[in-house]
């Protein structure tokens, strides 16, 4: 390996090793995860899942939605949101079996398990947070945080 190649490889790995060394993950890193075998009921009273469905990860709406959500991840994490992705209809994930999406679909579920929002197009973080903030459950959470400070 030439010194130039070695320097290039090390410079590419340095940021990864620095992240591993301090153990901190950004909000965007913890926000999005594959739906896999995850049951939506495992989020009851803990998180507000957003489930992003598509027939393929190459769907431009799927990519646009993920970009929008990760760009403002802190706002979603503050509202106990977790994003589940499912871009493989043949896998028949529990979320897909429960929600029956067709093509691209954005689904926001409240902490009580009820579907708050279902859209066939990408949705902005501003619209998501406004929808969440209008719910009595979220208003109660904000009030409890104020009282504890």
LOLOVO-306979 format. One record per residue: x, y, z of N, C-alpha, C in turn. Coordinates in nm, 4 decimals. Each point is the difference from the previous one (the first is absolute). Example, Ala and Ser with C-alpha at 12.3 -4.5 7.8 and 13.67 -1.06 7.14 Angstrom:
! residues 2
REC       nu       nv       nw      cau      cav      caw       cu       cv       cw
REC   1.3190  -0.5690   0.7800  -0.0890   0.1190   0.0000   0.0900   0.1200   0.0000
REC  -0.0350   0.1050  -0.0720   0.0820   0.1190   0.0060  -0.0770   0.1090   0.0730
END
This chain:
! residues 149
REC       nu       nv       nw      cau      cav      caw       cu       cv       cw
REC   0.0855  -0.1160   0.0000  -0.0855   0.1160   0.0000   0.0911   0.1237   0.0000
REC  -0.0294   0.0917  -0.0844   0.0823   0.1201  -0.0096  -0.0324   0.0942   0.1163
REC   0.0919   0.0865   0.0370  -0.0278   0.0938   0.1094  -0.1223   0.0878  -0.0272
REC  -0.0189   0.0347  -0.1258  -0.1154   0.0837  -0.0341  -0.1307  -0.0762   0.0227
REC  -0.0051  -0.1266  -0.0404  -0.1190  -0.0828   0.0192  -0.0266  -0.0209   0.1485
REC   0.1083  -0.0266   0.0746  -0.0142  -0.0198   0.1442  -0.0551   0.1259   0.0669
REC   0.0497   0.1151  -0.0398  -0.0487   0.1256   0.0563  -0.1477   0.0203  -0.0326
REC  -0.0401  -0.0355  -0.1200  -0.1396   0.0138  -0.0409  -0.0903  -0.0917   0.0819
REC   0.0424  -0.1244   0.0191  -0.0785  -0.0965   0.0775  -0.0118   0.0459   0.1445
REC   0.1104   0.0441   0.0584  -0.0030   0.0450   0.1393  -0.0868   0.1249   0.0178
REC   0.0059   0.0898  -0.0955  -0.0821   0.1210   0.0115  -0.1485  -0.0332  -0.0107
REC  -0.0327  -0.1046  -0.0728  -0.1402  -0.0419  -0.0102  -0.0466  -0.0672   0.1285
REC   0.0893  -0.0720   0.0674  -0.0376  -0.0724   0.1212   0.0066   0.0848   0.1264
REC   0.0741   0.1067  -0.0015   0.0178   0.0823   0.1182  -0.1310   0.0518   0.0578
REC  -0.0904   0.0559  -0.0792  -0.1267   0.0461   0.0584  -0.0812  -0.1132   0.0617
REC   0.0051  -0.1187  -0.0599  -0.0733  -0.1144   0.0541   0.0577  -0.0405   0.1341
REC   0.1332  -0.0040   0.0096   0.0615  -0.0388   0.1264  -0.0237   0.1051   0.1075
REC  -0.0044   0.1260  -0.0369  -0.0276   0.1057   0.0972  -0.1413  -0.0141   0.0544
REC  -0.0955  -0.0301  -0.0852  -0.1374  -0.0200   0.0452  -0.0078  -0.1203   0.0933
REC   0.0682  -0.1083  -0.0361  -0.0018  -0.1202   0.0829   0.0666   0.0262   0.1344
REC   0.1037   0.0831   0.0022   0.0736   0.0264   0.1222  -0.0838   0.0771   0.1011
REC  -0.0734   0.0996  -0.0437  -0.0772   0.0772   0.0972  -0.1396  -0.0575   0.0219
REC  -0.0428  -0.0924  -0.0869  -0.1252  -0.0731   0.0199  -0.1255   0.0836  -0.0177
REC   0.0105   0.1183  -0.0527  -0.1195   0.0818  -0.0174  -0.0584  -0.0221  -0.1381
REC  -0.1284  -0.0038  -0.0045  -0.0704  -0.0133  -0.1267  -0.0884   0.1223  -0.0165
REC  -0.0173   0.0436  -0.1213  -0.0853   0.1160  -0.0241  -0.1461  -0.0431   0.0047
REC  -0.0880   0.0981   0.0073  -0.1440  -0.0290   0.0018  -0.0416  -0.0743  -0.1261
REC   0.0587   0.0369  -0.1146  -0.0339  -0.0662  -0.1262   0.0417  -0.1465   0.0022
REC   0.1110  -0.0310   0.0694   0.0468  -0.1386   0.0082  -0.0970  -0.0876   0.0786
REC  -0.0629   0.0547   0.1016  -0.0889  -0.0791   0.0849  -0.1459   0.0056  -0.0445
REC  -0.0314   0.0911  -0.0888  -0.1387   0.0204  -0.0415  -0.0525  -0.1082  -0.0938
REC   0.0775  -0.0355  -0.1020  -0.0478  -0.0884  -0.1071   0.0535  -0.1410   0.0188
REC  -0.0895  -0.0972  -0.0150   0.0390  -0.1412   0.0062  -0.0925  -0.0822  -0.0890
REC   0.0473  -0.1135  -0.0489  -0.0864  -0.0838  -0.0837  -0.1132  -0.0617   0.0832
REC  -0.1159  -0.0144  -0.0612  -0.1148  -0.0564   0.0704   0.0254  -0.1460   0.0358
REC   0.0552  -0.0747  -0.0935   0.0323  -0.1401   0.0269  -0.1141  -0.0748   0.0642
REC   0.0297  -0.0722   0.1092  -0.1000  -0.0787   0.0714  -0.0603   0.0760   0.1180
REC   0.0235   0.1296   0.0062  -0.0472   0.0816   0.1118  -0.1522   0.0093  -0.0003
REC  -0.0578  -0.0307   0.1134  -0.1447   0.0135   0.0181  -0.0298   0.1437   0.0413
REC  -0.0980   0.0610  -0.0611  -0.0356   0.1380   0.0346  -0.0440   0.0116   0.1455
REC  -0.0555  -0.1058   0.0542  -0.0450   0.0026   0.1395   0.1162   0.0193   0.0976
REC   0.1230  -0.0257  -0.0423   0.1148   0.0186   0.0890   0.0279   0.1481   0.0273
REC  -0.0645   0.0899  -0.0741   0.0194   0.1436   0.0187  -0.1116   0.0643   0.0818
REC  -0.1017  -0.0785   0.0392  -0.1140   0.0546   0.0737   0.0450   0.0762   0.1236
REC  -0.0495   0.1223   0.0137   0.0216   0.0891   0.1128   0.1463   0.0423   0.0191
REC   0.0861  -0.0325  -0.0970   0.1418   0.0348   0.0093   0.0416   0.0922  -0.1139
REC  -0.0347  -0.0364  -0.1230   0.0404   0.0757  -0.1183  -0.1178   0.0223  -0.0939
REC   0.0204   0.0956  -0.0901  -0.0927   0.0239  -0.1099   0.0688  -0.0481  -0.1273
REC  -0.0334  -0.1183  -0.0473   0.0649  -0.0486  -0.1226  -0.0510   0.0715  -0.1249
REC   0.0931   0.0300  -0.0875  -0.0323   0.0383  -0.1367   0.0480  -0.1173  -0.0837
REC  -0.0875  -0.0560  -0.0789   0.0377  -0.1125  -0.0847  -0.0014   0.0492  -0.1441
REC   0.1125  -0.0173  -0.0676   0.0148   0.0412  -0.1390   0.0038  -0.1264  -0.0853
REC  -0.1000  -0.0154  -0.0845  -0.0086  -0.1153  -0.0883   0.0329   0.0404  -0.1431
REC   0.0582  -0.0922  -0.0728   0.0208   0.0154  -0.1440   0.0167  -0.1396  -0.0579
REC  -0.0187  -0.0111  -0.1308   0.0185  -0.1296  -0.0655   0.1460  -0.0279  -0.0313
REC   0.0832   0.1049   0.0064   0.1432  -0.0128  -0.0251   0.0720   0.1176   0.0667
REC   0.1219  -0.0206   0.0485   0.0732   0.1128   0.0582   0.0386   0.1053  -0.1042
REC  -0.0137  -0.0323  -0.1273   0.0324   0.0948  -0.1073  -0.1136   0.0978  -0.0280
REC  -0.1153  -0.0177   0.0637  -0.1134   0.0908  -0.0191   0.0421   0.1406   0.0423
REC  -0.0090   0.0994  -0.0888   0.0435   0.1352   0.0351  -0.0775   0.0603   0.1180
REC  -0.1260  -0.0365   0.0144  -0.0785   0.0505   0.1133   0.0536  -0.0550   0.1316
REC   0.0419  -0.1258  -0.0019   0.0584  -0.0648   0.1179   0.1273   0.0729   0.0414
REC   0.0877   0.0256  -0.0958   0.1248   0.0700   0.0282  -0.0268   0.1429   0.0477
REC  -0.0930   0.0686  -0.0652  -0.0337   0.1368   0.0388  -0.0520   0.0040   0.1433
REC  -0.0846  -0.0961   0.0353  -0.0561  -0.0027   0.1354   0.1089  -0.0230   0.1040
REC   0.0895  -0.0937  -0.0258   0.1090  -0.0254   0.0943   0.0897   0.1226   0.0147
REC   0.0271   0.0678  -0.1099   0.0822   0.1216   0.0044  -0.0672   0.1079   0.0854
REC  -0.1299   0.0179  -0.0188  -0.0727   0.1008   0.0775   0.0032  -0.0315   0.1489
REC  -0.0202  -0.1248   0.0342  -0.0056  -0.0380   0.1410   0.1365   0.0087   0.0672
REC   0.1031  -0.0466  -0.0662   0.1329   0.0024   0.0619   0.0574   0.1409   0.0070
REC  -0.0419   0.0886  -0.0891   0.0498   0.1376   0.0021  -0.0426   0.0737   0.1274
REC  -0.1118  -0.0387   0.0571  -0.0500   0.0652   0.1219  -0.0276  -0.1039   0.1090
REC   0.0914  -0.0928   0.0135  -0.0174  -0.1127   0.0916  -0.0222   0.0431   0.1446
REC   0.0680   0.1051   0.0448  -0.0115   0.0432   0.1400  -0.1438   0.0357   0.0366
REC  -0.0706   0.0647  -0.0923  -0.1395   0.0375   0.0260  -0.0876  -0.1237   0.0184
REC   0.0318  -0.1058  -0.0732  -0.0781  -0.1229   0.0105   0.0370  -0.0779   0.1254
REC   0.1279  -0.0090   0.0304   0.0455  -0.0712   0.1193  -0.0601   0.0655   0.1242
REC  -0.0099   0.1327   0.0013  -0.0592   0.0727   0.1122  -0.1454  -0.0414   0.0225
REC  -0.0650  -0.0472  -0.1037  -0.1405  -0.0420   0.0095  -0.0137  -0.1519   0.0073
REC   0.1090  -0.0667   0.0346   0.0018  -0.1467   0.0175  -0.0367  -0.0752  -0.1274
REC   0.0412   0.0533  -0.1152  -0.0273  -0.0645  -0.1276   0.1124  -0.0975  -0.0332
REC  -0.0373  -0.1116  -0.0561   0.0937  -0.0951  -0.0577  -0.0496  -0.0295  -0.1410
REC   0.0917  -0.0069  -0.0961  -0.0376  -0.0227  -0.1397   0.0352  -0.1429  -0.0387
REC  -0.0994  -0.0730  -0.0471   0.0197  -0.1365  -0.0482  -0.0120   0.0007  -0.1515
REC   0.0914  -0.0665  -0.0667  -0.0022  -0.0043  -0.1468  -0.0289  -0.1413  -0.0470
REC  -0.0793  -0.0097  -0.1043  -0.0339  -0.1291  -0.0601  -0.0114   0.0210  -0.1511
REC   0.1021  -0.0436  -0.0711  -0.0003   0.0160  -0.1459   0.0065  -0.1343  -0.0720
REC  -0.0484  -0.1049   0.0672  -0.0001  -0.1334  -0.0597  -0.1347  -0.0677   0.0240
REC  -0.0945   0.0157  -0.0929  -0.1332  -0.0591   0.0193   0.0024  -0.1518   0.0163
REC   0.0969  -0.0669  -0.0610   0.0045  -0.1461   0.0086   0.0392  -0.0496   0.1387
REC   0.0589   0.0839   0.0837   0.0409  -0.0416   0.1347  -0.1193  -0.0140   0.0947
REC  -0.1114   0.0656  -0.0333  -0.1231  -0.0089   0.0800   0.0251   0.0286   0.1485
REC   0.0573   0.1162   0.0273   0.0286   0.0397   0.1384  -0.1301   0.0124   0.0792
REC   0.0074  -0.0116   0.1333  -0.1215   0.0182   0.0808  -0.0662   0.1360  -0.0239
REC   0.0812   0.1059  -0.0191  -0.0572   0.1331  -0.0259  -0.0762   0.0002  -0.1316
REC   0.0555  -0.0644  -0.1012  -0.0657  -0.0055  -0.1316  -0.1296  -0.0803   0.0089
REC   0.0015  -0.1074   0.0758  -0.1208  -0.0823   0.0146  -0.1090   0.0741   0.0772
REC   0.0406   0.0821   0.0961  -0.0976   0.0732   0.0804  -0.0558   0.1221  -0.0717
REC   0.0835   0.0716  -0.0773  -0.0410   0.1272  -0.0588  -0.0404  -0.0076  -0.1472
REC   0.0300  -0.1089  -0.0693  -0.0410  -0.0237  -0.1386   0.0286   0.1156  -0.0959
REC   0.1265   0.0401  -0.0136   0.0300   0.1109  -0.0910  -0.0042  -0.0431  -0.1459
REC  -0.0170   0.0980  -0.0872   0.0084  -0.0230  -0.1454   0.1033   0.0970  -0.0535
REC   0.1102  -0.0504  -0.0486   0.1059   0.0868  -0.0514   0.0608   0.0819   0.1114
REC   0.0297   0.1275  -0.0290   0.0550   0.0888   0.1029  -0.1103   0.0385   0.0977
REC   0.0345  -0.0027   0.1278  -0.0962   0.0424   0.1009   0.0749   0.0508   0.1239
REC  -0.0468   0.1116   0.0529   0.0495   0.0598   0.1232  -0.1078  -0.0222   0.1046
REC   0.0349  -0.0640   0.1137  -0.0985  -0.0251   0.1043   0.0568   0.0464   0.1340
REC  -0.0728   0.0888   0.0679   0.0377   0.0476   0.1330  -0.0944  -0.0631   0.1006
REC   0.0578  -0.0634   0.1018  -0.0782  -0.0694   0.1019   0.0272   0.0660   0.1348
REC  -0.1052   0.0264   0.0766   0.0164   0.0631   0.1306   0.0422  -0.1043   0.1036
REC   0.0359   0.0471   0.1175   0.0470  -0.0892   0.1059  -0.1059  -0.1007   0.0435
REC  -0.1272   0.0323  -0.0200  -0.1068  -0.0923   0.0386  -0.0283  -0.1046  -0.1084
REC   0.0755   0.0051  -0.1095  -0.0144  -0.0987  -0.1063  -0.0958   0.0403  -0.1109
REC  -0.0629   0.1149   0.0125  -0.0946   0.0432  -0.1040   0.0746   0.0676  -0.1151
REC  -0.0507  -0.0216  -0.1204   0.0581   0.0629  -0.1181  -0.0453   0.1452  -0.0031
REC   0.0974   0.0920   0.0082  -0.0296   0.1434   0.0008  -0.0059   0.0566  -0.1408
REC   0.0816  -0.0573  -0.0888   0.0164   0.0581  -0.1319   0.0447  -0.1080  -0.0964
REC  -0.0560   0.0029  -0.1206   0.0387  -0.0946  -0.1053   0.0000   0.0777  -0.1307
REC   0.1174   0.0086  -0.0642   0.0126   0.0794  -0.1227   0.0712  -0.0802  -0.1086
REC  -0.0419   0.0176  -0.1267   0.0649  -0.0695  -0.1123   0.1135   0.0815  -0.0625
REC   0.0482   0.1000   0.0731   0.1077   0.0855  -0.0513   0.0872   0.0440   0.1180
REC   0.1219   0.0464  -0.0257   0.0886   0.0446   0.1090  -0.0622   0.1159   0.0784
REC   0.0265  -0.0005   0.1271  -0.0575   0.0962   0.0932   0.1143   0.0730   0.0701
REC  -0.0133   0.1295   0.0215   0.1083   0.0777   0.0608   0.0026  -0.0177   0.1520
REC   0.1154   0.0228   0.0588   0.0142  -0.0088   0.1452  -0.0876   0.1052   0.0675
REC  -0.0108   0.1153  -0.0603  -0.0856   0.1051   0.0557  -0.1441  -0.0487   0.0123
REC  -0.0503  -0.0645  -0.1051  -0.1369  -0.0510   0.0029  -0.0148  -0.1132   0.1010
REC   0.1020  -0.0843   0.0108  -0.0030  -0.1108   0.0960  -0.0053   0.0541   0.1420
REC   0.0896   0.0940   0.0318   0.0053   0.0521   0.1369  -0.1265   0.0783   0.0349
REC  -0.0561   0.0700  -0.0962  -0.1256   0.0714   0.0267  -0.1128  -0.0983   0.0306
REC  -0.0044  -0.1101  -0.0728  -0.1018  -0.1027   0.0242   0.0164  -0.0595   0.1393
REC   0.1231  -0.0322   0.0367   0.0278  -0.0575   0.1324  -0.0335   0.1009   0.1094
REC   0.0435   0.1243  -0.0178  -0.0162   0.1015   0.1041  -0.1452   0.0353   0.0294
REC  -0.0895  -0.0299  -0.0908  -0.1424   0.0276   0.0205  -0.0689  -0.1046   0.0882
REC   0.0634  -0.1140   0.0210  -0.0653  -0.1079   0.0741   0.0011   0.0274   0.1500
REC  -0.1037  -0.0390   0.0696  -0.0036   0.0177   0.1461   0.1168  -0.0703   0.0702
REC   0.0400  -0.1142  -0.0512   0.1102  -0.0739   0.0610   0.1295   0.0814  -0.0044
REC   0.0301   0.0599  -0.1135   0.1213   0.0815  -0.0131  -0.0091   0.1257   0.0861
REC  -0.1153   0.0626   0.0040  -0.0176   0.1194   0.0829   0.0228  -0.0330   0.1473
REC  -0.0441  -0.1179   0.0418   0.0221  -0.0452   0.1377   0.1494  -0.0227   0.0254
REC   0.0705  -0.0593  -0.0996   0.1443  -0.0221   0.0134   0.0753   0.1313   0.0167
REC  -0.0356   0.0990  -0.0788   0.0653   0.1310   0.0080  -0.0256   0.0632   0.1363
REC  -0.1226  -0.0083   0.0480  -0.0346   0.0558   0.1304   0.0772  -0.0706   0.1121
REC   0.0115  -0.1311  -0.0073   0.0755  -0.0755   0.1006   0.1475   0.0382  -0.0003
REC   0.0565   0.0240  -0.1169   0.1404   0.0432  -0.0085   0.0182   0.1370   0.0641
REC  -0.0946   0.0898  -0.0243   0.0080   0.1348   0.0596  -0.0034  -0.0076   0.1517
REC  -0.0895  -0.0834   0.0530  -0.0141  -0.0122   0.1440   0.1225  -0.0611   0.0658
REC   0.0670  -0.0884  -0.0692   0.1176  -0.0672   0.0575   0.1269   0.0845  -0.0054
REC  -0.0057   0.1126  -0.0695   0.1206   0.0845  -0.0117   0.0071   0.1043   0.1057
END
